[in-house]
Structure formats: C-alpha cells, structure tokens
Amino acid sequence: MVSNFFNLKGVKVNNINIRKRAFKIYKEHHKNIKISDIAKYLNVSVNTVYSWKRRDEWDKRINSKVGAP
C-alpha cells in the first residue's frame, strides 16, 4: 500500500498543500484575517501558520509587484 504522504526534504507533501492554501486564504482576505482563524480553518497550529507567514514572507509577496514595470 502506498502512503498518501511522501517525504520531500523532511516535509510531508500534504503539509505543502496546506501551506499554500494558508497563503492563498491570507492573500484573498487582503491581510485582514487573523492567523488564528486560518489555523483553525486548516486544522493546524497557530504557531505553524505564523512560522509559514514569516519564513515565506507573505506580506512581501503580496506587496511586491509581479511582472513588467
């Protein structure tokens, strides 16, 4: 039987998808959502979401301009 969780550099693939969903929720709410609400919705620790936000620089990614000037 094949597991639904394949390790990728120590991170489970399922967690990567949740991490992307967390950023998408944050971005769609224009940064006007509590991190604790995102954590509760995705059923993960608040500290985990704060860590993702800091490590992935969510605010920078949202505020940066993408594409040609």
C-alpha positions as CSV (number, residue, x, y, z in Angstrom):
1,M,0.0,0.0,0.0
2,V,1.3,3.4,-0.9
3,S,1.1,6.2,1.7
4,N,-0.6,9.5,0.9
5,F,2.3,11.3,2.5
6,F,5.6,11.3,0.6
7,N,8.5,13.0,2.3
8,L,10.1,15.8,0.4
9,K,13.2,17.2,2.3
10,G,11.6,16.3,5.6
11,V,8.2,18.0,4.8
12,K,5.2,16.0,4.0
13,V,3.6,16.8,0.6
14,N,0.2,17.2,2.2
15,N,1.7,19.9,4.5
16,I,3.0,21.8,1.5
17,N,-0.5,21.9,0.0
18,I,-1.9,23.2,3.4
19,R,0.8,25.8,3.5
20,K,-0.1,27.1,0.0
21,R,-3.8,27.1,1.0
22,A,-2.9,29.2,4.1
23,F,-1.1,31.8,2.0
24,K,-4.0,31.9,-0.5
25,I,-6.5,32.5,2.2
26,Y,-4.4,35.3,3.7
27,K,-3.9,36.9,0.3
28,E,-7.6,36.6,-0.6
29,H,-8.6,38.4,2.6
30,H,-6.1,41.2,1.8
31,K,-4.2,40.5,5.0
32,N,-7.4,41.3,7.1
33,I,-7.8,37.9,8.6
34,K,-6.4,36.6,11.9
35,I,-3.7,34.0,11.7
36,S,-5.5,32.0,14.3
37,D,-8.6,31.9,12.1
38,I,-6.5,30.5,9.2
39,A,-5.0,27.9,11.6
40,K,-8.4,26.9,12.9
41,Y,-9.9,26.6,9.4
42,L,-7.0,24.4,8.2
43,N,-6.7,22.5,11.5
44,V,-3.1,23.3,12.1
45,S,-1.2,25.0,15.0
46,V,-1.3,28.8,15.1
47,N,2.5,28.8,15.6
48,T,2.8,26.7,12.4
49,V,0.9,29.3,10.4
50,Y,2.9,32.2,12.0
51,S,6.1,30.3,11.0
52,W,4.9,29.9,7.4
53,K,4.0,33.6,7.2
54,R,7.4,34.7,8.5
55,R,9.5,32.2,6.5
56,D,7.7,32.6,3.2
57,E,7.5,36.4,3.7
58,W,3.8,36.6,2.9
59,D,3.5,40.3,3.3
60,K,6.4,41.0,1.0
61,R,5.0,38.6,-1.6
62,I,1.6,40.3,-1.5
63,N,3.1,43.8,-1.7
64,S,5.6,43.1,-4.4
65,K,4.8,43.9,-7.9
66,V,4.8,41.0,-10.3
67,G,5.5,41.4,-14.0
68,A,7.0,44.2,-16.1
69,P,7.2,47.7,-14.6
